[in-house]
Amino acid sequence: MAGELQFRTATVDDAEELRQLIEAAFRAEDSRDGWVDDLGLGSGFRLELDVVLGIINDSDSAMQMAFDDNGTLLGTVTVAQREQGRGMIFHLAIQQQHQQGGLGRKILAYAEDYGQQRWGITRVGLNALSTRTLLISWYMRRGYVKTGETTPFPRDKIPDSVTPDALYFVELEKIVGLES
């Protein structure tokens, strides 16, 4: 990938391509223990088109698309405004053939900046599955800290998978701007 990434906000015309990208990225195999889970959750991950369209059409959220100089879609991330000054980042996804090349770091930084510029976000949150210890460490190296809060894993979203009772999301947060 030569040059700088180019970004634009997704439109409804991008919804199906983004749904496929996010599903593929979340299902991607990775040999690093603790990066992706060994529970088979990725293979059961489904993202409904209506969810993507809902995000695109919500004025409090924006799906950002990252392209190379040739116009090839490399990745995406969603940033959303929550309450005043707070935001959330989710659906950070990189095309499988471009993973492990530093794109995630660049796209995450762009999402943080986008949230600051668009909504004045000063604190941004995200979460990761408790089993994804390397991913949690990766976020922490980017300045995120564990809040001490957790969110239950939505077992009803993947009814055919066997998940341990202790599976949950670890909540993380980062200060990204000056607080008022």
Secondary structure, 3 states (H helix, E strand, C coil): CCCCCEEEECCHHHHHHHHHHHHHHHHCCCCCECCECCCCHHHHCCCCHHHHHHHHHCCCEEEEEEECCCCCEEEEEEEEECCCCEEEEEEEEECHHHCCCCHHHHHHHHHHHHHHHHHCCCEEEEEEECCCHHHHHHHHHCCCEEEEEEEECCHHHCCCCCCCCCCEEEEEEEECCCCC
